[in-house]
Amino acid sequence: MGKHSSAVTKSNNRRPVYLTAVGLLVLSLGAVFVVRSFGSESSADGFLGGSSCDEPTQIQLTTTPEIQPLLESAAKSLAGKKNGPCLQFTISAAPSAKVAKDVSEGSDNRPDLWVPDSTLWVAQADDGDTIPTVAVPSLASSPLVLVGRSENFADVSSWLGAFSKTQPALLDPLSQSPGALALLAVQSERAKTSTTTNQVAKVVVPLAQRLGSMPKPFTDVNGLFGRAAQAGSPVIVPASEQSFVKYQEEHPDAELKASVPKTGTLVLDYPVVVTATSNNDAISEAGKALAAELSEAGPSQARDEAGFRDYLVGPLGEGRGAGDIEQLAKPNAAAVGKVLGDWSRLSLSTHSLAVIDVSGSMAEKVGSKTRMQLTIEAASSGLGLFPPDAELGLWTFSTKIGDLGADFRQLVPIGKLDAAQRKRMTDALRVQKAIPNGGTGLYDTAIAAVKAVRQNYDSSAVNTVLLFTDGKNDDPGSLSLPEAVRTLKGLRDPAQPVRIIALGMGPDADANELRQLAAATGGQSYLAKNPSDLQQVFIDALQNR
């Protein structure tokens, strides 16, 4: 990121404006230094407006950093126009997500005008009282592109196709527009494809788990470009065309290309948004005047040189960028809210105990394999959905197989799913066999598992019991179903929720029983007609936790 200034530019002064730096403010936003400059006061010579501009309308404008220099230039140009509007702009820079949060929370940092990099943040800036309005739909534009090495673009038929065959590195979707737009593009392109919800989930859920498990989300697009440029790198980066063009100029030897999937793309549109709480008409007119100034010949050339397209999204000059593009349908506020909400939930870490049925019925064959074999294969494959930062453990259950006649046996304690833990779990799964004549001690096991997860509760993660069974409780010495449900409800703690995700397999699983056990903890139950369906059940369980 370059150095950006916070400039006060007074329009219609009586003499030319001379900018003088008078201070440096260190912002907490990435430690950017902001230079504040002030225009000269009106004099008595009557130049450019005379006495009519003794009291200019004061406009506090906050913009996304990359377009700040263009806005400052446009404001200076506007100030130098004879008989122009009587305005004084104070322009500063801040990330769009931060401004949206400030406005929605009624912060003192609320500006009068705001230029985010995308309209998607406007709905996030509703404070419940004053709804931000868009004065100008777009000052400039920059399409979302995929950036990577040429060999990573074998499949650009769609965003989902590109994501499924590479290693997408998304800028934090909760704070960075390109990351959010990438997820929205996957959803928007479904209107043009036959992609199912399950197909999307198989790509997005593991992606959210992987990126959500990192100590810090990605926020530096140039750093990601550097990773993507390394020889043999499978990384592709959804980013604005403008950021790619600027990176190319600064790193001409980087072997990167920008591509847009055939389904089309979404666009960063840089609207002018009125966020003032009063004098809105005058503020809106000021924003329109600034936008009109930016559209004139000189500023238009500067906009192109800075890597931005015009509001019509025409290609950049000199063959730069991605060329002609097709646009996907723009998502509405509800779609934006859902995608961001889903990502927040999906990207949470996991603290879970997998509990697998090894009762006698698991020896029954489905085709050429037993239910036990298929379940182990599905569970082993399911481990691949969880990132190294997830915490998982493993139990098995039947009847009276554990210490002191318990219906469950601990195989692997809950721990971080690093390479060693993953191997312990995989090795333990591979040797499991159905216990001849073993019953299904479901109720006692479910209660004990919830207690075990609670003992080492992780407040930063989703705490769950993943309960696999092909039958129903047939332990004559255990609680009844109503008693088990009451016990589980009694264990509920809103401050430390531990939910059962019940995964029923095959025709003998009791859907009603599993539903009641899961619901007693605030969890969910799922049925797989065959153990081979468990991969999708894993995906569904992660989506709905």
Secondary structure, DSSP 4 states (H G I P E B T S, - for coil): ---EEEEEEETT-SS----EEEEEEE-SSTT-EEEEEEPPPP-SS-TTSGGGGSSPEEEEEEE-GGGHHHHHHHHHHHHTSTT---EEEEEEE--HHHHHHHHHTT-TT--SEEE-S-GGGTGGG--SSS--EEEES-S-BEEEEEEE-GGG-S--S-HHHHHHTSEE----TTT-HHHHHHHHHHHHGGGTS---HHHHHHHHHHHHHHHHTSSS----HHHHHHHHHSTT--EEEEEEHHHHHHHHHH-TT---EEE--TT-B-EE---EEE--SS-HHHHHHHHHHHHHHHTSHHHHHHHHHTT-B-TT-PPPGGG-TT-S--BPPPP-HHHHHHHHHHHHHHTSEEEEEEEEE-SGGGGSEETTEEHHHHHHHHHHHHHTTS-TT-EEEEEEESSS-SGGG-SEEEEEEEEE-SHHHHHHHHHHHHT--PPTT----HHHHHHHHHHHHHHT--TTEEEEEEEEESS----TTS--HHHHHHHHHHH--TTS--EEEEEEESTTS-HHHHHHHHHTTT-EEEEESSGGGHHHHHHHHHHT-
